């Protein structure tokens, strides 16, 4: 089964680690020969591209990596585009949303994701399920007037909870949130042409949330 790893804090043990400090990660998930040892990477198959971003664990998400992500999205010719990264930009709690790293991530990527036609951004880390509304370039559920009538914005789905204790913090009422539940789960994502279905499935094998969306066009 092909894997596209997304590095997180339990892989690195901290932030901005050197290659030597996360050597075991690269031993398991090697990069192509001749390419630099970085944890961010992408893959394309059928009509889908997935860009995996390192949210500050081995490489800064700014500078070189931010330029790389933009180039990948701008040059992407697939109809369906996803991004995936560990540290969430749109968490369930206000105190997490107000965090410095979350704010810097939003400043660096929300407008890029929107402008370059990302359909779903997969986030992790917070040990609960969440799905946002379709969000605009500033991260709000209000899309700009220039948006087409069929553009629903970027949907952020996360936050990763399988094999770890669920977060039982009482969720705050965040204006961007559509669905949330503190339960172990995995995601089954099906792409059929320009259509995408993301199903959240619990330990009982039952689907407790289902999102149906479509590919998005670039806005610039």
BAVO-659846 format. One record per residue (C-alpha): residue number from 0; x, y, z; residue in three letters. Coordinates in steps of 0.5 Angstrom, whole numbers. Layout:
REM residues N
pt pos->NUM	east->X	north->Y	up->Z	code->ala
...
This chain:
REM residues 220
pt pos->0	east->0	north->0	up->0	code->unk
pt pos->1	east->3	north->7	up->-2	code->unk
pt pos->2	east->4	north->11	up->4	code->unk
pt pos->3	east->5	north->19	up->4	code->unk
pt pos->4	east->8	north->21	up->11	code->unk
pt pos->5	east->6	north->27	up->15	code->unk
pt pos->6	east->11	north->28	up->20	code->unk
pt pos->7	east->9	north->30	up->27	code->unk
pt pos->8	east->11	north->32	up->34	code->unk
pt pos->9	east->11	north->25	up->36	code->unk
pt pos->10	east->16	north->23	up->30	code->unk
pt pos->11	east->21	north->29	up->32	code->unk
pt pos->12	east->20	north->30	up->39	code->unk
pt pos->13	east->20	north->37	up->38	code->unk
pt pos->14	east->21	north->43	up->33	code->unk
pt pos->15	east->26	north->44	up->28	code->unk
pt pos->16	east->30	north->38	up->29	code->unk
pt pos->17	east->36	north->36	up->25	code->unk
pt pos->18	east->36	north->31	up->20	code->unk
pt pos->19	east->40	north->27	up->25	code->unk
pt pos->20	east->35	north->28	up->30	code->unk
pt pos->21	east->30	north->25	up->26	code->unk
pt pos->22	east->34	north->20	up->23	code->unk
pt pos->23	east->30	north->14	up->24	code->unk
pt pos->24	east->24	north->18	up->21	code->unk
pt pos->25	east->28	north->18	up->14	code->unk
pt pos->26	east->30	north->11	up->15	code->unk
pt pos->27	east->23	north->9	up->15	code->unk
pt pos->28	east->21	north->14	up->10	code->unk
pt pos->29	east->27	north->15	up->5	code->unk
pt pos->30	east->27	north->21	up->0	code->unk
pt pos->31	east->28	north->20	up->-7	code->unk
pt pos->32	east->36	north->19	up->-9	code->unk
pt pos->33	east->39	north->25	up->-10	code->unk
pt pos->34	east->34	north->30	up->-7	code->unk
pt pos->35	east->35	north->33	up->0	code->unk
pt pos->36	east->33	north->30	up->6	code->unk
pt pos->37	east->26	north->34	up->8	code->unk
pt pos->38	east->20	north->32	up->11	code->unk
pt pos->39	east->15	north->35	up->6	code->unk
pt pos->40	east->13	north->32	up->0	code->unk
pt pos->41	east->8	north->31	up->-5	code->unk
pt pos->42	east->5	north->26	up->-10	code->unk
pt pos->43	east->0	north->25	up->-15	code->unk
pt pos->44	east->-5	north->19	up->-18	code->unk
pt pos->45	east->-11	north->19	up->-22	code->unk
pt pos->46	east->-14	north->26	up->-22	code->unk
pt pos->47	east->-11	north->28	up->-15	code->unk
pt pos->48	east->-5	north->31	up->-12	code->unk
pt pos->49	east->-4	north->31	up->-5	code->unk
pt pos->50	east->2	north->36	up->-2	code->unk
pt pos->51	east->4	north->34	up->5	code->unk
pt pos->52	east->7	north->40	up->9	code->unk
pt pos->53	east->12	north->40	up->15	code->unk
pt pos->54	east->9	north->44	up->20	code->unk
pt pos->55	east->15	north->46	up->23	code->unk
pt pos->56	east->18	north->39	up->26	code->unk
pt pos->57	east->24	north->38	up->21	code->unk
pt pos->58	east->23	north->44	up->17	code->unk
pt pos->59	east->20	north->51	up->18	code->unk
pt pos->60	east->14	north->52	up->14	code->unk
pt pos->61	east->16	north->59	up->12	code->unk
pt pos->62	east->21	north->61	up->7	code->unk
pt pos->63	east->24	north->55	up->3	code->unk
pt pos->64	east->18	north->50	up->4	code->unk
pt pos->65	east->13	north->56	up->3	code->unk
pt pos->66	east->16	north->57	up->-3	code->unk
pt pos->67	east->16	north->50	up->-5	code->unk
pt pos->68	east->9	north->49	up->-3	code->unk
pt pos->69	east->7	north->55	up->-7	code->unk
pt pos->70	east->10	north->52	up->-13	code->unk
pt pos->71	east->7	north->45	up->-13	code->unk
pt pos->72	east->0	north->48	up->-12	code->unk
pt pos->73	east->1	north->53	up->-18	code->unk
pt pos->74	east->4	north->48	up->-23	code->unk
pt pos->75	east->-1	north->42	up->-21	code->unk
pt pos->76	east->-5	north->40	up->-27	code->unk
pt pos->77	east->-10	north->35	up->-23	code->unk
pt pos->78	east->-17	north->37	up->-22	code->unk
pt pos->79	east->-17	north->35	up->-14	code->unk
pt pos->80	east->-12	north->38	up->-10	code->unk
pt pos->81	east->-11	north->36	up->-2	code->unk
pt pos->82	east->-6	north->38	up->3	code->unk
pt pos->83	east->-4	north->35	up->9	code->unk
pt pos->84	east->0	north->37	up->15	code->unk
pt pos->85	east->0	north->36	up->23	code->unk
pt pos->86	east->-1	north->42	up->26	code->unk
pt pos->87	east->-8	north->45	up->25	code->unk
pt pos->88	east->-10	north->52	up->23	code->unk
pt pos->89	east->-17	north->51	up->25	code->unk
pt pos->90	east->-17	north->47	up->32	code->unk
pt pos->91	east->-23	north->46	up->36	code->unk
pt pos->92	east->-21	north->51	up->42	code->unk
pt pos->93	east->-20	north->58	up->42	code->unk
pt pos->94	east->-14	north->58	up->46	code->unk
pt pos->95	east->-11	north->53	up->41	code->unk
pt pos->96	east->-13	north->58	up->35	code->unk
pt pos->97	east->-10	north->64	up->39	code->unk
pt pos->98	east->-3	north->60	up->39	code->unk
pt pos->99	east->3	north->63	up->36	code->unk
pt pos->100	east->4	north->57	up->31	code->unk
pt pos->101	east->-3	north->57	up->29	code->unk
pt pos->102	east->-3	north->64	up->27	code->unk
pt pos->103	east->3	north->64	up->23	code->unk
pt pos->104	east->1	north->58	up->19	code->unk
pt pos->105	east->-6	north->61	up->18	code->unk
pt pos->106	east->-2	north->67	up->15	code->unk
pt pos->107	east->2	north->63	up->11	code->unk
pt pos->108	east->-3	north->58	up->8	code->unk
pt pos->109	east->-10	north->60	up->8	code->unk
pt pos->110	east->-10	north->65	up->2	code->unk
pt pos->111	east->-5	north->60	up->-2	code->unk
pt pos->112	east->-10	north->54	up->-1	code->unk
pt pos->113	east->-16	north->58	up->-3	code->unk
pt pos->114	east->-13	north->62	up->-9	code->unk
pt pos->115	east->-10	north->55	up->-12	code->unk
pt pos->116	east->-16	north->51	up->-11	code->unk
pt pos->117	east->-15	north->46	up->-5	code->unk
pt pos->118	east->-21	north->42	up->-4	code->unk
pt pos->119	east->-19	north->39	up->3	code->unk
pt pos->120	east->-14	north->41	up->8	code->unk
pt pos->121	east->-13	north->35	up->13	code->unk
pt pos->122	east->-10	north->37	up->20	code->unk
pt pos->123	east->-8	north->33	up->25	code->unk
pt pos->124	east->-5	north->33	up->33	code->unk
pt pos->125	east->-11	north->35	up->37	code->unk
pt pos->126	east->-14	north->28	up->38	code->unk
pt pos->127	east->-21	north->29	up->36	code->unk
pt pos->128	east->-26	north->30	up->30	code->unk
pt pos->129	east->-27	north->36	up->27	code->unk
pt pos->130	east->-30	north->39	up->20	code->unk
pt pos->131	east->-30	north->46	up->18	code->unk
pt pos->132	east->-35	north->50	up->14	code->unk
pt pos->133	east->-32	north->52	up->7	code->unk
pt pos->134	east->-27	north->58	up->9	code->unk
pt pos->135	east->-25	north->63	up->5	code->unk
pt pos->136	east->-18	north->66	up->4	code->unk
pt pos->137	east->-18	north->70	up->10	code->unk
pt pos->138	east->-20	north->63	up->14	code->unk
pt pos->139	east->-27	north->66	up->15	code->unk
pt pos->140	east->-33	north->62	up->13	code->unk
pt pos->141	east->-35	north->68	up->9	code->unk
pt pos->142	east->-32	north->68	up->2	code->unk
pt pos->143	east->-30	north->74	up->-2	code->unk
pt pos->144	east->-35	north->77	up->-7	code->unk
pt pos->145	east->-31	north->75	up->-13	code->unk
pt pos->146	east->-32	north->67	up->-12	code->unk
pt pos->147	east->-36	north->64	up->-16	code->unk
pt pos->148	east->-43	north->61	up->-14	code->unk
pt pos->149	east->-40	north->54	up->-14	code->unk
pt pos->150	east->-34	north->55	up->-10	code->unk
pt pos->151	east->-35	north->53	up->-3	code->unk
pt pos->152	east->-29	north->55	up->0	code->unk
pt pos->153	east->-23	north->50	up->3	code->unk
pt pos->154	east->-26	north->45	up->8	code->unk
pt pos->155	east->-21	north->43	up->14	code->unk
pt pos->156	east->-22	north->36	up->16	code->unk
pt pos->157	east->-18	north->33	up->22	code->unk
pt pos->158	east->-16	north->33	up->28	code->unk
pt pos->159	east->-13	north->26	up->28	code->unk
pt pos->160	east->-15	north->21	up->33	code->unk
pt pos->161	east->-13	north->13	up->33	code->unk
pt pos->162	east->-9	north->10	up->37	code->unk
pt pos->163	east->-9	north->16	up->42	code->unk
pt pos->164	east->-13	north->18	up->48	code->unk
pt pos->165	east->-19	north->23	up->45	code->unk
pt pos->166	east->-19	north->30	up->47	code->unk
pt pos->167	east->-25	north->31	up->52	code->unk
pt pos->168	east->-24	north->39	up->53	code->unk
pt pos->169	east->-31	north->42	up->52	code->unk
pt pos->170	east->-30	north->45	up->45	code->unk
pt pos->171	east->-31	north->52	up->44	code->unk
pt pos->172	east->-36	north->55	up->39	code->unk
pt pos->173	east->-32	north->57	up->34	code->unk
pt pos->174	east->-35	north->61	up->28	code->unk
pt pos->175	east->-32	north->56	up->22	code->unk
pt pos->176	east->-34	north->50	up->25	code->unk
pt pos->177	east->-39	north->45	up->22	code->unk
pt pos->178	east->-38	north->38	up->26	code->unk
pt pos->179	east->-34	north->36	up->32	code->unk
pt pos->180	east->-34	north->30	up->36	code->unk
pt pos->181	east->-29	north->27	up->41	code->unk
pt pos->182	east->-28	north->20	up->39	code->unk
pt pos->183	east->-23	north->15	up->35	code->unk
pt pos->184	east->-24	north->15	up->28	code->unk
pt pos->185	east->-21	north->14	up->21	code->unk
pt pos->186	east->-22	north->18	up->15	code->unk
pt pos->187	east->-24	north->14	up->8	code->unk
pt pos->188	east->-24	north->19	up->2	code->unk
pt pos->189	east->-26	north->17	up->-4	code->unk
pt pos->190	east->-25	north->21	up->-11	code->unk
pt pos->191	east->-29	north->20	up->-17	code->unk
pt pos->192	east->-27	north->25	up->-22	code->unk
pt pos->193	east->-29	north->32	up->-20	code->unk
pt pos->194	east->-33	north->29	up->-14	code->unk
pt pos->195	east->-30	north->28	up->-7	code->unk
pt pos->196	east->-33	north->24	up->-1	code->unk
pt pos->197	east->-30	north->24	up->6	code->unk
pt pos->198	east->-33	north->19	up->11	code->unk
pt pos->199	east->-31	north->19	up->19	code->unk
pt pos->200	east->-32	north->12	up->21	code->unk
pt pos->201	east->-31	north->10	up->29	code->unk
pt pos->202	east->-29	north->4	up->32	code->unk
pt pos->203	east->-36	north->1	up->31	code->unk
pt pos->204	east->-35	north->1	up->24	code->unk
pt pos->205	east->-40	north->6	up->23	code->unk
pt pos->206	east->-40	north->13	up->19	code->unk
pt pos->207	east->-41	north->19	up->24	code->unk
pt pos->208	east->-40	north->24	up->19	code->unk
pt pos->209	east->-40	north->25	up->12	code->unk
pt pos->210	east->-38	north->31	up->7	code->unk
pt pos->211	east->-39	north->31	up->0	code->unk
pt pos->212	east->-35	north->36	up->-4	code->unk
pt pos->213	east->-32	north->38	up->-11	code->unk
pt pos->214	east->-26	north->40	up->-14	code->unk
pt pos->215	east->-24	north->48	up->-14	code->unk
pt pos->216	east->-22	north->52	up->-19	code->unk
pt pos->217	east->-16	north->57	up->-18	code->unk
pt pos->218	east->-18	north->64	up->-16	code->unk
pt pos->219	east->-12	north->67	up->-19	code->unk
